[in-house]
């Protein structure tokens, strides 16, 4: 964008120095400023849309979760989860982090807002792979 503005300024300088091509130089400067303005507007709109998407995803995050630590259930903030915590999930709970399922009873996870899948995904205890993205027991 800065390069387009500098080019527009140079066209205005050429406008003043060369009266024979003054109309062309002035028109070119105006076109360059218009392209710069359109480019800035498109970048702003795209950034605003991305910010709105990130804010909507932030609204989907869990605000609290139930963990079992030292044999006691506790309600904690998801940012305080550490590796090895046992997370207890119930009906309607939001998944606080990437967790490995070690026990479930007819558990299904609805991921349509993130993945676009229309149906809830059933959770499995048996892992199909050591890779996290391919494991069937990671939610």
C-alpha atoms as one frame of an Amber mdcrd trajectory, in Angstrom:
protein
   0.000   0.000   0.000   2.828   2.329   0.823   4.292   1.730  -2.625   0.995
   2.724  -4.269   0.848   5.934  -2.232   4.437   6.797  -3.170   3.581   6.116
  -6.822   0.588   8.480  -6.534   2.790  11.191  -5.034   5.304  10.742  -7.844
   2.470  11.115 -10.374   1.519  14.420  -8.734   5.143  15.556  -8.925   5.211
  14.589 -12.612   1.910  16.479 -12.999   3.663  19.650 -11.848   6.845  19.099
 -13.851   5.377  18.019 -17.198   2.427  20.181 -18.291   2.169  18.256 -21.572
   1.062  15.034 -19.801  -0.594  16.700 -16.815  -4.046  15.130 -17.323  -2.650
  11.588 -17.624  -0.408  11.984 -14.563  -3.246  13.427 -12.475  -5.639  10.662
 -13.571  -3.046   8.002 -12.793  -2.494   9.457  -9.317  -6.241   9.435  -8.640
  -6.506   5.806  -9.834  -3.600   4.779  -7.583  -5.202   6.491  -4.570  -8.509
   4.766  -5.367  -6.808   1.356  -5.553  -5.083   2.046  -2.244  -8.363   3.032
  -0.615 -10.118  -0.080  -1.968  -7.253  -2.276  -0.782  -7.332  -0.750   2.718
 -11.112  -1.136   2.910 -10.968  -4.793   1.861  -8.199  -5.527   4.376 -10.181
  -3.846   7.172 -13.368  -5.758   6.360 -11.514  -9.061   6.204  -9.773  -8.386
   9.524 -13.085  -7.426  11.158 -14.711 -10.633   9.914 -11.818 -12.741  11.227
 -12.055 -10.968  14.574 -15.796 -11.683  14.767 -15.182 -15.380  14.040 -12.526
 -15.560  16.758 -14.871 -13.845  19.237 -17.644 -16.323  18.438 -15.251 -19.251
  18.961 -14.139 -17.729  22.274 -17.806 -17.680  23.318 -17.973 -21.455  22.802
 -15.160 -22.206  25.245 -15.963 -23.836  28.550 -15.951 -21.490  31.534 -15.550
 -24.220  34.168 -14.883 -27.935  34.214 -14.994 -30.718  36.764 -11.739 -32.555
  37.433 -10.816 -35.340  39.781  -7.606 -34.534  41.658  -6.400 -36.530  44.628
  -9.688 -38.428  44.639 -11.750 -35.235  45.032 -13.971 -33.592  42.412 -13.213
 -29.915  41.900 -14.650 -27.189  39.678 -11.772 -25.293  38.066 -11.076 -22.925
  35.216 -10.071 -24.805  32.031  -6.846 -22.797  31.839  -5.753 -24.527  35.074
  -5.955 -28.023  33.518  -2.699 -29.940  33.456  -1.611 -33.149  31.780  -2.885
 -36.064  33.823  -6.067 -34.409  35.102  -9.137 -36.625  34.935 -11.989 -34.531
  33.537 -15.542 -35.552  34.396 -18.035 -34.607  31.695 -21.798 -34.547  31.962
 -24.764 -33.897  29.724 -24.449 -30.483  28.047 -20.905 -29.792  29.256 -18.491
 -28.114  26.893 -15.230 -29.924  26.284 -12.593 -27.796  28.085  -9.547 -29.050
  26.152  -8.299 -31.916  24.037  -8.998 -34.861  26.298  -8.553 -38.611  25.968
 -11.695 -40.623  26.787 -10.960 -43.369  29.318 -14.568 -44.239  30.234 -17.933
 -43.322  28.763 -21.569 -44.362  28.650 -23.200 -43.511  25.293 -21.157 -40.309
  25.004 -21.424 -38.269  21.822 -19.749 -34.969  21.022 -21.381 -32.356  18.809
 -18.675 -30.563  16.775 -20.753 -28.936  14.035 -19.730 -25.388  14.973 -16.052
 -26.278  14.494 -15.988 -28.988  11.834 -19.322 -28.603  10.056 -20.303 -32.221
  10.710 -24.067 -32.473  11.062 -24.142 -35.510  13.351 -22.742 -35.903  16.837
 -19.588 -38.012  16.943 -19.688 -41.023  19.286 -16.785 -41.227  21.738 -14.787
 -44.425  21.994 -12.528 -45.719  24.742 -10.342 -47.796  22.414  -7.797 -45.728
  20.554  -7.309 -46.593  16.913  -3.960 -44.829  16.564  -1.142 -43.331  18.611
  -1.455 -40.134  16.559  -3.751 -37.668  18.331  -5.493 -36.481  15.159  -6.344
 -40.056  14.142  -7.218 -41.435  17.584 -10.896 -42.237  18.075 -10.759 -41.656
  21.832  -9.606 -38.023  21.772 -12.228 -35.308  21.976
